[in-house]
Amino acid sequence: MTRDTTPTFRIRPARDEDWPRLWPIVEGVVRAGETYAYPDDLTSDEGREIWMEHAPSATVVAEGADGALLGTAKMGPNRPGRGDHVGTASFMVAPAARGLGVGRALGEHVVAWHREQGFRGIQFNAVVETNEAAVRLWRSLGFEVVGTVPGAFRSAAHGYVGLHVMYLPL
């Protein structure tokens, strides 16, 4: 599914050939140490294995009018088997694209995708509490913090901080 969001970018399914241009976004976010509990020394191959989903899950990219990749999201079931009716997702936006609505467009896309796929809710397992922009965005899309695990994330800038579990019923 492809969604045109604004004249400046569109959201489309990620393709294998996108990875060389997607990896710098993933690598930059991981190396910053503020939002994902991935290893600091994550390699491109490891990142690809983690980020590029396969059916029934999906990975999308936000692509600028000039072909530049501005952000990405991956989505699918949060748990297998008896938990597969609740989805989850992860998001990354290129530094140069932050504040341009890319994260919101990806979030809206992910919510619509989960609805279209028949999920009953979306659970974010680990939203770093100091990631105020993300927390504010997810709340504006209807997500609620249902719990916080104190000190569960080791932020490069803030030390030990909590991880929110956020939920949106669909």
Secondary structure as UniProt FT lines:
FT   STRAND          3..6
FT   TURN            7..8
FT   STRAND          9..13
FT   HELIX           16..18
FT   HELIX           19..32
FT   TURN            40..41
FT   HELIX           44..51
FT   TURN            55..56
FT   STRAND          58..64
FT   TURN            65..66
FT   STRAND          69..77
FT   HELIX           81..83
FT   TURN            84..85
FT   STRAND          86..93
FT   HELIX           95..97
FT   TURN            98..101
FT   HELIX           102..116
FT   TURN            117..118
FT   STRAND          121..128
FT   TURN            129..130
FT   HELIX           132..140
FT   TURN            141..142
FT   STRAND          144..155
FT   TURN            156..158
FT   STRAND          159..169
//
